[in-house]
Amino acid sequence: MKLKISEIQPNPFKKHIRNGELNQSRIDILKESIEHGTLPEHFFVRENNNKYELTFGHHRIEALKQVKTENYYVDVTLVEFTDEQMLIDLVRENVTQRDTDYHDTSEGIVLARKWLRSNETDVKQFNSHLSDGRKAPPQNQPVDDSYRSIAHFLSKNGKAVSYVTVKNYLDVRDKLAPDLFEKVDKADHATAAHGAKDTNKITVRDAIKISTVTQDHDEQHDLVKALQNSRDQHGNQKQVNLTKYKEAPDEIKEKVRSGQLDLADVEDATFIHNREQVNKEQPEEMMIFTPNFGTHIKQFNSDVTKLEMQVSIFRKIFNDTEFKTKYSHLKQSQKKNLNNLIFDIHHRIKKCYDEVDFFIEQLPDKQLLEVKHD
């Protein structure tokens, strides 16, 4: 069956997503596909009250309209969809397509949640429900609008929508500061042209992580700045750094928020902070062996901490999934230096370890030992 573009009406739920507005940038990209003959010109519509309503594909049909006019005929397949099915198909298509606008998809999932909360099955009743401001369904009508229930609802008779996808979209929508939410974009805007950072965009991964780290809007703004100013711009490591921030003591968090500490250094700073707390609890009554024993022990702990930090640096190097590839590209002299450095550290640590083993053997009351591991 063929219909003129002018004969096809939008999905009745489309007006609730970004007020029915379309993204001209997406349309322009689709228009390029038309010029190359690669844009699908087949659509699904339902007949309702003598009108043909589009299930999904609003940007695609608008691109065709702008290039080939509203009198252009396109292929359509008639479907007998209920209002609920029209909603599901519209939202699910946005969720499962990679090139859709992030905010379109987010508002679609929010719309699905509103539909479940309204307990309506008719679009007119639903529109009335939204317009009269009711936020809860009538009494005695239980609502299950959990992440899993929304995912299950959107997965009816079609492509599955995961619980995690729904959770991520709604976490960002509900928990992220509104002005930060408007900056979220699917594209990776860690760097823009010529390597300059685009501070007007926030990657989806960063938005998801920040929304789970804190719901304090001021702190979220500080974390966005910390991410933008961090020397570590690797996607996976940024997520790790945010996790370490979440677990860090308040003193460390404050240094990150004020810009005194790079987010990439949170793990090491936390380690030092915790070690210093342990040092404060070390006894200073061991004067029987040597004067200032407590002071010496504190210095010893400080030196060990530095050694452990050095080892943590190598841990990052050797845990890199691309370590072997990077190592193979080193010059012969660089490989030799790295090898010698590792063997030197190993020799020095082993020597100290053997000495400490000797100390343990000399202790008369070994049963008093309390073995602790970090």
DOLUMDREN-736426 format. One line per field, with one value per residue (C-alpha): residue number from 1; residue in one letter; x, y, z. Coordinates in steps of 0.05 Angstrom, whole numbers. Layout:
DOLUMDREN-736426
resi	[NUM,...]
resn	[A,...]
xx	[X,...]
yy	[Y,...]
zz	[Z,...]
This chain:
DOLUMDREN-736426
resi	[1,2,3,4,5,6,7,8,9,10,11,12,13,14,15,16,17,18,19,20,21,22,23,24,25,26,27,28,29,30,31,32,33,34,35,36,37,38,39,40,41,42,43,44,45,46,47,48,49,50,51,52,53,54,55,56,57,58,59,60,61,62,63,64,65,66,67,68,69,70,71,72,73,74,75,76,77,78,79,80,81,82,83,84,85,86,87,88,89,90,91,92,93,94,95,96,97,98,99,100,101,102,103,104,105,106,107,108,109,110,111,112,113,114,115,116,117,118,119,120,121,122,123,124,125,126,127,128,129,130,131,132,133,134,135,136,137,138,139,140,141,142,143,144,145,146,147,148,149,150,151,152,153,154,155,156,157,158,159,160,161,162,163,164,165,166,167,168,169,170,171,172,173,174,175,176,177,178,179,180,181,182,183,184,185,186,187,188,189,190,191,192,193,194,195,196,197,198,199,200,201,202,203,204,205,206,207,208,209,210,211,212,213,214,215,216,217,218,219,220,221,222,223,224,225,226,227,228,229,230,231,232,233,234,235,236,237,238,239,240,241,242,243,244,245,246,247,248,249,250,251,252,253,254,255,256,257,258,259,260,261,262,263,264,265,266,267,268,269,270,271,272,273,274,275,276,277,278,279,280,281,282,283,284,285,286,287,288,289,290,291,292,293,294,295,296,297,298,299,300,301,302,303,304,305,306,307,308,309,310,311,312,313,314,315,316,317,318,319,320,321,322,323,324,325,326,327,328,329,330,331,332,333,334,335,336,337,338,339,340,341,342,343,344,345,346,347,348,349,350,351,352,353,354,355,356,357,358,359,360,361,362,363,364,365,366,367,368,369,370,371,372,373,374]
resn	[M,K,L,K,I,S,E,I,Q,P,N,P,F,K,K,H,I,R,N,G,E,L,N,Q,S,R,I,D,I,L,K,E,S,I,E,H,G,T,L,P,E,H,F,F,V,R,E,N,N,N,K,Y,E,L,T,F,G,H,H,R,I,E,A,L,K,Q,V,K,T,E,N,Y,Y,V,D,V,T,L,V,E,F,T,D,E,Q,M,L,I,D,L,V,R,E,N,V,T,Q,R,D,T,D,Y,H,D,T,S,E,G,I,V,L,A,R,K,W,L,R,S,N,E,T,D,V,K,Q,F,N,S,H,L,S,D,G,R,K,A,P,P,Q,N,Q,P,V,D,D,S,Y,R,S,I,A,H,F,L,S,K,N,G,K,A,V,S,Y,V,T,V,K,N,Y,L,D,V,R,D,K,L,A,P,D,L,F,E,K,V,D,K,A,D,H,A,T,A,A,H,G,A,K,D,T,N,K,I,T,V,R,D,A,I,K,I,S,T,V,T,Q,D,H,D,E,Q,H,D,L,V,K,A,L,Q,N,S,R,D,Q,H,G,N,Q,K,Q,V,N,L,T,K,Y,K,E,A,P,D,E,I,K,E,K,V,R,S,G,Q,L,D,L,A,D,V,E,D,A,T,F,I,H,N,R,E,Q,V,N,K,E,Q,P,E,E,M,M,I,F,T,P,N,F,G,T,H,I,K,Q,F,N,S,D,V,T,K,L,E,M,Q,V,S,I,F,R,K,I,F,N,D,T,E,F,K,T,K,Y,S,H,L,K,Q,S,Q,K,K,N,L,N,N,L,I,F,D,I,H,H,R,I,K,K,C,Y,D,E,V,D,F,F,I,E,Q,L,P,D,K,Q,L,L,E,V,K,H,D]
xx	[0,24,5,25,67,14,-36,4,-7,43,37,-13,40,93,70,90,163,201,133,131,191,239,315,335,407,383,338,397,437,378,372,443,421,365,416,454,391,401,343,286,220,175,133,81,16,-51,-119,-155,-217,-205,-134,-69,-23,52,79,151,200,181,250,256,190,204,270,233,183,237,272,215,155,93,61,113,86,117,104,64,40,-25,-23,-81,-49,-82,-62,-16,19,27,62,106,129,145,187,219,243,279,310,336,363,434,423,364,370,386,332,279,293,294,228,199,216,188,125,120,126,70,26,36,23,-41,-71,-102,-111,-139,-97,-153,-160,-85,-81,-135,-96,-35,-72,-110,-46,-62,2,-26,-76,-144,-143,-146,-108,-37,19,83,128,194,252,239,165,177,228,179,124,167,189,119,115,179,253,273,289,335,324,393,376,313,349,405,358,313,371,400,332,311,376,420,416,368,419,470,417,407,481,479,494,502,565,632,647,708,745,720,756,831,831,794,748,674,648,577,568,569,577,522,571,594,522,501,560,553,479,495,554,514,447,473,469,527,571,550,572,639,648,634,689,735,724,736,800,828,889,857,806,802,729,736,786,741,686,736,760,688,678,741,716,650,688,737,737,704,771,792,726,731,800,773,713,757,806,864,867,861,806,857,896,839,858,930,908,857,911,957,901,881,953,963,901,933,999,964,942,1012,1039,1097,1117,1171,1229,1262,1297,1314,1299,1242,1217,1148,1176,1219,1160,1119,1175,1181,1106,1112,1169,1130,1071,1114,1139,1067,1048,1106,1081,1010,1038,1067,1002,966,1019,1018,942,932,897,943,1007,1039,1024,1052,1113,1128,1132,1185,1257,1307,1338,1269,1253,1320,1308,1238,1262,1320,1274,1226,1282,1314,1249,1239,1309,1303,1234,1256,1316,1272,1222,1276,1299,1228,1222,1284,1253,1190,1232,1264,1198,1190,1113,1093,1023,1011,1019,959,966,929,921,897]
yy	[0,71,136,208,235,289,234,206,235,230,178,206,200,237,305,283,272,338,371,336,375,341,347,382,357,285,302,332,268,227,273,254,181,199,228,163,121,84,111,61,88,37,54,23,60,46,70,107,150,154,178,142,148,133,83,107,138,212,239,193,214,287,280,251,307,361,329,301,343,322,294,239,169,120,46,32,-30,-25,-52,-61,-29,-8,57,18,-15,52,78,17,17,91,87,19,42,101,56,3,50,77,142,169,232,217,263,235,166,190,226,164,121,173,173,97,106,158,110,55,102,128,58,83,43,99,156,207,187,189,259,280,247,289,354,352,343,277,244,181,130,122,84,8,8,-14,12,-25,26,-4,-6,-80,-69,-13,-56,-113,-67,-40,-110,-135,-171,-143,-127,-136,-73,-88,-68,-36,8,34,44,83,130,142,150,205,237,235,247,291,366,392,438,380,334,381,374,298,272,202,222,221,294,285,324,368,393,404,366,421,397,409,434,441,366,308,236,187,143,202,224,154,147,216,206,143,174,232,265,331,379,423,362,337,403,398,327,348,400,349,301,355,378,309,286,218,221,146,125,62,92,153,107,73,141,162,97,110,181,154,109,163,199,267,303,272,288,361,366,339,386,447,428,414,341,309,257,208,212,196,123,140,198,155,102,153,183,115,97,162,146,80,113,159,98,67,61,106,68,25,65,2,-13,55,128,160,91,118,172,122,75,132,149,75,70,132,100,35,75,107,38,12,72,57,-15,12,51,-12,-49,-1,-11,-87,-93,-53,-98,-71,-80,-131,-90,-27,-64,-92,-21,1,12,-40,9,25,-49,-59,-1,-25,-96,-74,-29,-86,-134,-81,-70,-145,-154,-99,-120,-193,-173,-135,-192,-241,-195,-189,-265,-268,-217,-260,-321,-285,-267,-310,-305,-318,-336,-262,-246,-214,-224,-170,-161,-98]
zz	[0,-16,17,7,63,74,89,147,217,275,329,379,434,395,421,492,472,468,453,387,361,313,313,249,255,253,194,156,166,141,80,61,62,14,-35,-32,-40,26,68,77,51,84,145,191,203,236,212,267,259,184,195,183,243,241,291,289,240,247,231,171,141,154,117,57,61,60,1,-40,-16,22,-42,-46,-41,9,22,85,121,160,231,279,340,405,437,483,424,390,453,460,387,389,452,438,369,402,455,407,352,359,322,362,405,477,504,457,484,556,549,515,575,622,580,588,663,663,623,674,731,700,692,627,564,521,494,504,577,584,555,604,660,642,633,699,738,772,794,824,799,833,899,898,831,848,804,788,753,774,725,711,700,651,614,612,587,530,511,496,429,402,414,486,526,585,657,658,599,632,698,667,630,690,739,697,685,757,794,751,758,704,671,668,640,581,564,560,490,461,422,457,468,511,458,402,340,348,414,452,507,494,561,534,528,578,555,573,612,654,667,689,736,766,779,819,857,886,880,908,848,871,879,810,779,814,789,717,723,756,698,647,681,697,660,652,595,582,585,627,675,686,712,758,784,799,838,878,891,917,966,987,1054,1057,1061,995,962,983,951,886,887,901,845,892,873,805,801,773,839,885,896,916,959,995,1007,1038,1079,1108,1122,1160,1201,1219,1236,1286,1324,1328,1400,1420,1484,1451,1480,1509,1442,1413,1427,1388,1367,1351,1305,1269,1259,1229,1181,1164,1150,1106,1067,1059,1034,981,960,956,913,866,860,847,788,758,773,727,673,676,684,620,570,516,556,510,449,480,506,437,409,460,437,460,509,538,547,582,630,648,659,702,743,758,776,821,859,865,893,944,968,973,1014,1063,1064,1083,1139,1166,1164,1208,1257,1262,1278,1336,1370,1432,1433,1361,1384,1397,1324,1290,1215,1177,1103,1065]
